[in-house]
Amino acid sequence: MRFEWFVASKYFKNNRKDSSFLSFIKIMAILGVAIGSAGLLISLSVVHGFKSVIEEKILGFGTHISVETFASMPIYRADTLVTWLEQVPDIEAIQPVVYGQGMIQVGNLVEGSFIKGVPGENDLSDLSSYITKGEYKITPQDSVASPGLVMGSRLARNLNANIGDPVFLYSIKGVPTSSNLPEIQKFILTGIYQTGIDQFDDVLVVIPIESARTLFNMEAPAASQVDIRVSNIDNIRLVDAYLNDFIDFPYVNISLYTRYNNIFAWINLQEQTIPIVIAVMVIVAAFNLIGTVLMMVLERVRDIGALKMMGGLNSQIRNIFIIEGLMVGALGLILGIGIAITFNWLQSTYGLIPLSEENYYMSTAPVEPHLIDFVLVSGVTLFLCFLASWIPARVASRLNPIDVSNFN
């Protein structure tokens, strides 16, 4: 095989002065493979980045699994339910939560909001890591001070709210009358968070669970739902399925994959379709090698005749052009990998591609390259280059040396 590699490498270097057009064709083939493979690797990195960032936000901010009632009635003995759930394998933490709708007022501005009451600073969500202003502190320092309140950045912007501002929450059941006055509580805005996900940032406020119970006329230990955090996120579906078998009416358990199904469906759609579309570029670029290697064959018809007259075997002639085609594909692949790695580094470091946070839940396109993607793309690209080189190489191996010697 050394003979074939030696001849193929000489042809690949192509130092002949009368072969400038062939060199141009070869460069175009190399660039085609490079752009196609780079495009596929970059698209895969961006799709993986999108999925990881959104999952991280939902897993960090949302609840892995929640147990609630069908009719939106309170869980009156939430403490008993918590005690039972503590015996379930793979559950790391449990907390009762009070949810409700109400109105929020800062100054003269009023907005509707969802109110979440959690047990002090021990919320199961990772909300504290998304605080952009102030701090995550909702428990009052003493019995006289107003409790703290944390709200989303867009809600704060709509209310023109700043850290330290007094905030009033209103809740009411039914139509307001003189005998059905709203519950009102005063809070101090202690923190503003930003996740980039509308349904979190637009309407949700977080307060102590005791204040939420007062607002919604709920006696301890009652709760709207019980939140569960699983020790290993890969086991969320398993724990959810386990709870399905043991939790009966009027309770129901809902995992975050069910609650935010539309977001996860959007992510999966991106992950499935974009790589397929971009992969066509690699296929087209690889099969452009057919024309390139055919040009190589036509350019070296006399060389093929000379090799055959010296005893060169058909398999050796075929291998020479297959190896040369693979060299073109390999060089293009190396350039493509280099382009993809460079882009990933620049994007992760400088955020070259900005995004609309309203539509994509993040301000810049995230990238997360996976080693397996580079391995698979390299293998598929080289295989396609081999197939594309095999057809013209087979033509070259079947040329008749007598006819070739008379070729002008």
Residue pairs with C-beta under 8 A, 6 or more apart in sequence:
1 319
3 316
4 316
4 319
4 320
4 323
5 323
7 307
7 320
8 319
8 320
8 321
8 323
8 324
8 327
9 327
11 296
11 300
11 320
11 324
12 324
12 327
12 328
14 22
14 23
14 26
19 299
22 295
22 296
22 299
25 291
25 292
25 295
26 292
26 296
26 328
28 288
28 292
29 285
29 288
29 289
29 292
29 328
29 332
30 328
30 331
30 332
30 335
31 332
31 335
32 284
32 285
32 288
32 332
33 282
33 285
33 286
33 289
33 328
33 329
33 331
33 332
33 333
33 335
33 336
33 381
33 385
34 332
34 333
34 335
34 336
34 339
35 281
35 285
35 336
35 339
36 281
36 282
36 283
36 284
36 285
36 286
36 336
36 381
37 282
37 285
37 332
37 333
37 336
37 337
37 340
37 377
37 378
37 381
38 335
38 336
38 337
38 339
38 340
38 343
39 278
39 281
39 282
40 275
40 278
40 279
40 281
40 282
40 377
41 336
41 337
41 340
41 369
41 373
41 374
41 377
42 339
42 340
42 343
42 344
42 367
43 274
43 275
43 278
44 275
44 369
44 370
44 373
44 377
45 340
45 344
45 367
45 368
45 369
45 370
45 373
46 274
46 365
46 366
46 367
47 270
47 271
47 274
47 275
48 271
48 367
48 368
48 369
48 370
48 373
49 365
49 366
49 367
49 368
50 267
50 270
50 360
50 362
50 365
50 366
51 267
51 270
51 271
52 366
52 368
53 361
53 362
53 366
54 197
54 263
54 267
54 361
54 362
55 267
57 130
57 195
57 196
57 197
57 361
58 197
58 256
58 260
58 263
59 126
59 233
59 256
60 125
60 126
60 127
60 129
60 130
61 125
61 126
61 127
61 130
61 195
61 197
61 200
62 125
62 256
62 259
62 260
63 97
63 124
63 125
63 227
63 228
63 229
63 256
63 259
64 227
64 228
64 229
64 230
64 233
64 236
64 239
64 255
64 256
65 227
65 228
65 230
65 236
65 239
65 240
65 243
65 253
65 254
65 255
65 256
66 97
66 225
66 226
66 227
66 228
66 253
66 254
66 259
67 75
67 81
67 85
67 225
67 226
67 228
67 243
67 247
67 251
67 252
67 253
68 75
68 224
68 225
68 226
68 251
68 252
68 254
69 75
69 250
69 251
69 252
70 249
70 250
70 251
70 252
71 250
72 224
73 250
74 218
74 222
74 223
74 224
75 81
75 96
75 222
75 223
75 224
75 225
75 226
75 251
76 222
77 221
77 222
78 96
78 221
78 222
78 223
78 226
79 96
79 221
81 226
81 251
82 94
82 95
82 96
82 226
85 91
85 94
85 226
85 228
86 94
88 239
88 242
88 243
89 239
89 242
90 230
90 231
90 232
90 235
90 238
90 239
91 228
91 229
91 230
91 231
91 239
92 229
92 230
92 231
93 124
93 228
93 229
94 226
94 227
94 228
94 229
95 118
95 119
95 122
95 123
95 124
95 226
95 227
96 119
96 209
96 221
96 223
96 225
96 226
96 227
97 116
97 117
97 118
97 209
97 223
97 224
97 225
97 226
97 227
98 115
98 116
98 117
98 209
98 212
98 213
98 216
98 218
98 223
98 224
99 114
99 115
99 116
99 117
99 212
99 224
99 225
100 114
100 115
100 171
100 212
100 215
100 216
100 224
101 112
101 113
101 114
101 115
101 171
102 112
102 113
102 115
102 169
102 170
102 171
102 172
102 215
103 110
103 111
103 112
103 113
103 169
103 170
103 171
103 182
104 110
104 111
104 112
104 113
104 151
104 155
104 159
104 167
104 168
104 169
104 170
104 205
105 159
105 167
105 168
105 169
105 170
106 159
106 160
106 161
106 165
106 166
106 167
106 168
106 189
107 159
107 160
107 165
109 158
109 159
109 160
111 155
111 158
111 159
111 203
112 203
113 151
113 155
113 169
113 203
113 204
113 205
114 203
114 204
114 205
115 169
115 171
115 205
115 207
115 212
115 215
116 204
116 205
116 206
116 207
116 212
117 206
117 207
117 208
117 209
117 210
117 211
117 212
117 213
117 215
118 124
118 138
118 206
118 207
118 208
118 209
119 208
119 209
120 138
120 139
120 208
120 209
121 136
121 137
121 138
121 139
123 206
124 227
124 228
124 229
127 136
127 150
127 193
127 206
128 135
128 136
130 193
130 194
130 195
131 150
131 191
131 192
131 193
132 153
132 192
132 193
132 194
133 156
133 162
133 163
133 191
133 192
134 150
134 163
134 189
134 190
134 191
134 192
135 190
135 191
136 150
136 190
136 191
136 193
137 148
137 190
137 191
138 147
138 148
138 149
138 150
138 190
138 206
138 207
138 208
139 147
139 148
139 208
140 146
140 147
140 148
140 208
145 188
146 166
146 186
146 187
146 188
147 185
147 187
147 188
147 207
147 208
147 211
148 187
148 188
148 189
148 190
148 191
148 207
148 208
149 167
149 169
149 187
149 188
149 189
149 190
149 205
149 206
149 207
150 189
150 190
150 191
150 192
150 193
150 205
150 206
150 207
151 159
151 161
151 167
151 189
151 191
151 192
151 193
151 204
151 205
151 206
152 192
152 193
152 194
152 195
152 200
152 201
152 202
152 203
152 204
152 205
153 192
153 193
153 194
153 201
154 198
154 201
154 202
155 161
155 201
155 202
155 203
155 204
155 205
156 162
156 189
156 192
161 167
161 189
161 192
162 189
163 189
163 190
163 191
163 192
164 188
164 189
165 188
165 189
166 186
166 187
166 188
166 189
167 186
167 187
167 188
167 189
167 205
168 184
168 185
168 186
168 187
169 184
169 185
169 187
169 205
169 207
169 215
170 182
170 183
170 184
171 182
171 183
171 215
171 216
172 180
172 181
172 182
172 183
173 180
173 217
174 180
176 182
183 214
183 215
183 216
183 217
185 211
185 214
185 215
187 207
187 211
193 200
193 201
194 201
195 201
195 361
196 357
196 360
196 361
196 362
196 363
197 263
197 361
198 358
209 223
210 220
212 218
213 219
213 220
213 222
216 224
218 224
228 239
230 236
230 239
236 255
236 256
236 257
237 255
237 257
240 253
240 255
240 257
240 258
243 253
244 253
247 253
257 264
282 377
282 380
282 381
282 384
283 384
285 332
286 329
286 381
286 384
286 385
286 387
286 388
287 384
287 387
287 388
288 388
289 325
289 328
289 329
289 385
289 388
289 389
290 388
290 389
290 391
290 392
292 325
292 328
293 321
293 324
293 325
293 328
293 388
293 389
293 391
293 392
293 393
294 392
294 395
296 321
296 324
296 392
297 304
297 321
297 392
297 393
297 395
297 396
301 399
301 404
301 407
302 404
302 405
302 407
304 317
304 396
304 399
304 401
304 404
305 399
305 401
305 404
305 405
305 407
307 316
307 317
308 317
308 399
308 401
308 404
309 401
309 405
314 397
314 398
315 397
317 393
317 396
317 397
317 399
318 390
318 393
318 394
318 396
318 397
319 393
320 393
320 396
321 389
321 392
321 393
321 396
322 386
322 389
322 390
322 393
324 389
325 385
325 386
325 388
325 389
325 392
325 393
326 382
326 385
326 386
326 389
328 385
329 381
329 382
329 384
329 385
329 386
329 388
329 389
330 382
330 385
332 381
333 378
333 381
333 382
336 381
337 374
337 378
340 369
340 374
341 369
343 367
344 367
344 369
346 352
347 353
347 364
347 365
347 367
348 366
348 367
351 363
351 364
351 365
352 364
353 364
353 365
354 363
354 364
354 365
355 362
355 363
355 364
355 365
357 363
